[in-house]
Amino acid sequence: MDKFYREIGKRMKSVRMALKMTQAQVAEKACIDPSFYGQIERGANVPSLKTFVAIARALKVNSSDLLPQSGKEKLYEKAVENILTGLPSKKRAAILSLVRDIAAQYRAKP
C-alpha cells in the first residue's frame, strides 16, 4: 500500500510542478498545513478522502487523475488544458504552436 500512496504523491508533485505552484500554495488552496501536504506528496502520510479531493481541486484536476491507474500523459494534458482555459482560440493556437516547436527541438537533440 505504501507504493500506492507514493505514486499518488508523485502524481501530485508532477501536476504541481507543471502548474508552477509551490507546496505551500497547493496547501493553502486545499486548506491544509503545508508540512502535511509535503508528507502526502512524499507518501509519508495518507490524506482523508475530503483532503484528497481538496488537493485535486487545488491542482485543478479530477481526483481520479491522481490515482496510479491514470496515464501520466493525462496529467500533462490536464495541466495544459488548465493553462489554456479562458484564452481566445487564436491565442491557444499560438501557444500550442510554440509548444509543438519546442517539443520538436527536444526530440531533435540527443
C-alpha positions as CSV (number, residue, x, y, z in Angstrom):
1,M,0.0,0.0,0.0
2,D,2.9,2.4,0.7
3,K,3.9,2.2,-3.0
4,F,0.3,3.2,-3.9
5,Y,0.5,6.4,-1.8
6,R,4.0,7.2,-3.0
7,E,2.7,7.0,-6.6
8,I,-0.2,9.4,-5.8
9,G,2.3,11.8,-4.2
10,K,4.5,11.6,-7.4
11,R,1.4,12.4,-9.5
12,M,0.5,15.3,-7.2
13,K,4.1,16.7,-7.5
14,S,4.1,16.3,-11.2
15,V,0.9,18.3,-11.6
16,R,2.1,20.9,-9.1
17,M,5.3,21.4,-10.9
18,A,3.5,21.6,-14.3
19,L,1.4,24.4,-12.8
20,K,4.5,26.0,-11.3
21,M,3.0,26.0,-7.8
22,T,4.8,25.6,-4.5
23,Q,3.7,23.0,-1.9
24,A,2.6,26.0,0.3
25,Q,0.4,27.3,-2.5
26,V,-1.4,24.0,-3.0
27,A,-1.7,23.5,0.7
28,E,-3.3,27.0,1.1
29,K,-5.8,26.3,-1.7
30,A,-6.6,22.9,-0.1
31,C,-6.9,24.5,3.4
32,I,-4.3,22.1,4.9
33,D,-1.0,22.6,6.6
34,P,2.0,22.9,4.2
35,S,4.0,20.3,6.1
36,F,1.1,17.9,5.9
37,Y,0.8,18.4,2.2
38,G,4.6,17.7,1.9
39,Q,4.1,14.5,3.8
40,I,1.3,13.4,1.5
41,E,3.3,14.3,-1.6
42,R,6.2,12.1,-0.3
43,G,3.8,9.3,0.5
44,A,4.7,9.5,4.2
45,N,1.1,10.4,5.2
46,V,-2.3,9.4,4.0
47,P,-5.0,12.1,3.4
48,S,-8.6,11.7,4.2
49,L,-10.9,11.5,1.2
50,K,-12.1,15.1,1.9
51,T,-8.4,16.3,1.9
52,F,-7.6,14.3,-1.2
53,V,-10.5,15.9,-3.1
54,A,-9.5,19.3,-1.8
55,I,-5.9,18.8,-3.1
56,A,-7.2,17.6,-6.5
57,R,-9.3,20.8,-6.7
58,A,-6.3,22.9,-5.7
59,L,-4.3,21.3,-8.5
60,K,-7.2,21.8,-10.9
61,V,-7.5,18.1,-11.8
62,N,-10.1,15.4,-11.2
63,S,-9.3,13.2,-8.2
64,S,-9.1,10.2,-10.4
65,D,-6.3,11.8,-12.4
66,L,-4.1,11.5,-9.3
67,L,-4.7,7.8,-8.9
68,P,-2.0,5.4,-10.2
69,Q,-4.1,3.7,-12.9
70,S,-4.5,7.1,-14.7
71,G,-2.0,7.7,-17.5
72,K,0.7,10.2,-16.8
73,E,0.0,11.8,-20.2
74,K,-3.5,12.7,-19.0
75,L,-2.0,14.8,-16.1
76,Y,0.1,16.8,-18.5
77,E,-2.8,17.2,-20.9
78,K,-5.0,18.4,-18.0
79,A,-2.3,20.9,-16.9
80,V,-2.0,22.3,-20.4
81,E,-5.8,22.5,-20.6
82,N,-5.9,24.4,-17.4
83,I,-3.3,26.9,-18.6
84,L,-5.2,27.5,-21.9
85,T,-8.6,27.7,-20.3
86,G,-10.2,31.1,-20.9
87,L,-7.9,32.2,-23.7
88,P,-9.3,33.1,-27.1
89,S,-8.8,30.3,-29.7
90,K,-6.2,32.3,-31.7
91,K,-4.0,32.7,-28.6
92,R,-4.5,29.0,-27.7
93,A,-3.4,28.0,-31.2
94,A,-0.3,30.3,-30.9
95,I,0.7,28.7,-27.6
96,L,0.2,25.2,-28.9
97,S,2.3,26.0,-31.9
98,L,5.1,27.2,-29.6
99,V,4.8,24.0,-27.5
100,R,4.9,21.9,-30.7
101,D,8.1,23.7,-31.9
102,I,9.8,23.4,-28.5
103,A,8.9,19.6,-28.4
104,A,10.4,19.2,-31.9
105,Q,13.6,20.8,-30.8
106,Y,13.9,18.5,-27.8
107,R,13.2,15.5,-30.0
108,A,16.0,16.5,-32.3
109,K,18.6,16.8,-29.5
110,P,20.2,13.5,-28.3
